């Protein structure tokens, strides 16, 4: 059993009369309390981020207050524990405070003294948990930026959406082209959620033969079909307590879609050949490269399953919609590959940059990562630069417009990519671009870009 987060004070005393009197004092003060007659097993019932405080007698049969303090602080050193004794034992009080007790109350004590100490401890606990949440949020934000590299508006929006959805229990539908990074997004949603310590199970429905897909997903009992000699735990059951990522969901047969819909609605799984309904605590993240609404209209995908999944859709923008990220991403993957292979990093030359920015990237981030790996190995940077028109959906400013407009877009992308790299000053940024500082200021203003002063101190003349 886990103690409810609504409980503000756990009170432990083996004397039933004193326990009742202290409980009434705390209850009349509007505090939600849980009175206990012993301390055994309490540590295992308190979640690490429980928002309350513990008030415990020291001298009790079984586990005493000092041993309880030790167990609680092994789990969370910042949990306030108030200890009570009726023996006036000064050395014991010193020992308790050195062990990390928040306060030490000697019987008999005034009710106001107890209430004042408990309220101060609760205020401290709230502050500790607020700071802990802030540190976690900052850590998560840094981790997310490292996983999903890019400073374009679509990527900033995607990271915001992931951060907001990760903290919820909602199932998620990820929409994205092949190679856009659907599994990376799914793992980020899992790792930033409260399920991060549970399993993350990824399965590609499109890679499973139709004859085994139900057994793989739902499991089976012995004798369920020819060759089923022993029980098999399916992927859904294996992911219990965590997250299951189901890629290429559009490739599932209509029969399997019916079972998936029931699982999503009832949160139970039934193995093939079995009668037992196994409850699941699981988050489903589905992914597709197709328009499921269109597939539903064509009868290839169940409309009710589409609407059930489409509650929290998350669209990954294709690389052609985030041209400002191309050079930054390429350099990131190339540096990563160089370090992995123990090779010195290669600098991108202007010709390389022009080639990368011209390319339509039909294979998205996966294609770019492979190109960066070849570049890091010293191989020729050769890309299949098909005509832009062969990549439907490419922004019009990339595929059309006169020479002047295309030059403007190219210039903005180059400056944005250089801004994403660390520079100590505007002067060093201008030198990297090979233009005077005055010209740089004019171009930054024209393109709506800005130098991030947090990269380092700007020149005094700037």
Secondary structure as UniProt FT lines:
FT   TURN            5..6
FT   STRAND          9..12
FT   HELIX           16..28
FT   TURN            29..30
FT   STRAND          33..36
FT   TURN            40..41
FT   HELIX           42..45
FT   TURN            48..49
FT   STRAND          53..57
FT   HELIX           65..75
FT   TURN            77..78
FT   STRAND          81..85
FT   HELIX           90..98
FT   TURN            99..100
FT   STRAND          103..106
FT   HELIX           111..147
FT   HELIX           153..166
FT   STRAND          172..175
FT   TURN            178..179
FT   HELIX           182..191
FT   TURN            194..197
FT   STRAND          200..204
FT   HELIX           205..207
FT   TURN            210..212
FT   HELIX           213..218
FT   TURN            222..223
FT   TURN            226..227
FT   HELIX           235..238
FT   TURN            239..241
FT   STRAND          243..247
FT   HELIX           249..251
FT   HELIX           254..266
FT   STRAND          268..269
FT   STRAND          278..279
FT   STRAND          283..288
FT   HELIX           292..297
FT   TURN            298..299
FT   HELIX           303..309
FT   HELIX           310..312
FT   STRAND          313..315
FT   HELIX           319..321
FT   HELIX           323..325
FT   HELIX           326..341
FT   HELIX           350..358
FT   TURN            362..363
FT   HELIX           364..376
FT   TURN            377..378
FT   HELIX           388..390
FT   TURN            392..393
FT   HELIX           396..399
FT   HELIX           403..419
FT   HELIX           426..433
FT   HELIX           437..447
FT   HELIX           453..455
FT   TURN            460..461
//
